Amino acid sequence: MSHTSKENVALRCHIDPSLVFVIPNAIDPSQFSPDPDNVSPNDTVNIVVMMRLVWRKGTHLLVELIPDVCRCFPYVHFIVCGDGPNRLALEEMRDRHRLQDRVELLGAVPHCDVPGILTRGHIFLNTSLTEAFCIAILEAVACGLRVVSTKVGGVPEILPRHMLQFAEPNVKALLDCISGVISSVRHANRSSSAIAAFHRDVSAMYSWHDVARRTGRVYDAARLQPQLRFGERLCSLANLGPVAGPVAIVVHVVQFLMLALARVCRPAHVIELAPDFSLHRTRRARVKPLPLRASFHDAFGGKESDARLFVGGVW
């Protein structure tokens, strides 16, 4: 989903990076759209936190950050969505600092209710310690929210800086960053045109149609590659390492034997073939097959905007 994930896969699995393609997540813009009438009483700034309440998501940072923000900005209100083993720490923090009227703990929220919660907010806060992509950030920006996030994993790749502000994963850096965004949001003119621009830009950058097109090109490229023989596949798996290699070989041999048994029990000629739901043949004929070792720019259809989107966050 990001170039950071691509690097991790290539290093951990000893795979040629040219064989790993980057295809991001996407959102449905019809479900996540801003509410132009989102005007809080008394100029209140609502900060939305939406994540699994576990250590990996930086809940310990959140426990220390919320009291500091509430002390510095008496007009800030937190809306925390999510559940997990660290929820008790947030409840204790809220009781200890007497923030029951300023911190909402909504618990687990059905995905269908997420847009309604996001449209109540002005800022989206992400405190993750590691993150491959974070689709929740896209959903928040599509609803017109400004985002403050830790600079980890693939997060710096997904959006330009005017939509997303970064901080190092520590309380002081997060407090400094979110303080500037709070002041900006409170005094800026949150016009409907500016909010609509956020929604329009994210919808254009992360479309499911584009993701499907990119995925189809990669699968078509893999389908056209010559198939390795059984012995060649085992030799290729042996190169994964002294531990992963033998494990992968055993798994592959077991799968091979199970497939052979399945073919004996149910021969191929008695299996009904699935209908071909591919694109019209005349249209497919115009699609040039993608070389498997092509660059990600080619995998994305050669569009400058697509390539620009995934070059380590540089626009």
Order of alpha helices (4+ residues) and beta strands (2+ residues): alpha-beta-alpha-beta-alpha-beta-alpha-beta-alpha-beta-beta-alpha-alpha-alpha-alpha-alpha-alpha-alpha-alpha
